[in-house]
Amino acid sequence: MLAGAQAASPAAGVQAAPQDESTTLSTIEVEGQRRTAYDAARTFTNEILVTPPRRGIARWRTTDPICTGVVNMQRDVAQALADRIADRVVGLGLQAGEPGCKANMIIVGADDGAAMASSLIEARPRAYITGIAGTSLTYSALNIFRTSDAPVRWWMLTVPLDARAGEVTVRTPDSEDAPIRRIDGAGRLRSQDINAIFQVMVVVDVNRIGTVDVGQLGDYIAMVTLAQVDAQADVAGFETVLNLFQDPAGVSGLTDWDLTYLRQLYAADLSVLSASAQVGRIAGAMARAEQADDGNAD
């Protein structure tokens, strides 16, 4: 159980070769390492990434404060959780909301995660499947959110924005008028739209989280709310906080691999049209970062 939380709270003999041959072998080895690092990064990105149908990768905008609201948990635990997530937000160069801000990252503690998820959906169904193109995952994904026995479940909403103006390009429930956009010929390789995260709902089942502490839980939630993460991703072959509930003793929090992914996600140019090209850019940047770290370690 979360340290400090109340269970009942709803809440990885050969002779030396001649010089010229050695140089050739070394080059081949480095190239092989580069391909391996890239392949690993691309496999990881493809495995965890999930987007609304026919939409590219989304991330929080640097201009939008991320405001974490934690309910149904003890006050000290809720504050520690919010502070941990805020530290990760700021560490990525994003803005953490000031106290009293309107929450767009909502974390709810519950003694029955599935029951809580169901009640939230029933109370406000349009907050989950909005009916607005490009903002939410499918009904199948929502059913997983509703019925899963996972210790932590999440539901993310995204919105398409004009890549230049940063304005919403679809009608939202709060819109008074239909959006007006300029068509300026973005080209076949670049999109006029980018995608932004604008709200995440997280349900923490306090009876299923086991012995994880606030820091571990905060890092896990940071990973699944700062990036689009498939709740059914198989990441057993990677060192990632996403394995927390499979190996609580072996996962202390966000790993170097996780941080590399998040940093490159937020640094990448995602204006390219193809989602595959977006994944390639992130994976390539991850591979270069990993190699740079290895070089510095030497």
Disulfide bonds with the S-S distance in Angstrom:
Cys67-Cys101 1.81
